[in-house]
């Protein structure tokens, strides 16, 4: 069984639907056919990329 890969554009659109349009993770996951866990991971990665931890950045 191969692991499905999603493009950065697809992930960005999924994140946008949650963060900017106010859809729940459950709604987006069902609509796009992506697991809740994947969406939470993408949200975490997006948050870390856009808001790096200032304590880590100072080290």
Secondary structure, DSSP 8 states (H G I E B T S, - for coil): -------HHHHHHHHHHHHTT---HHHHHHHHT--HHHHHHHHHHHHHHHS--HHHHH-
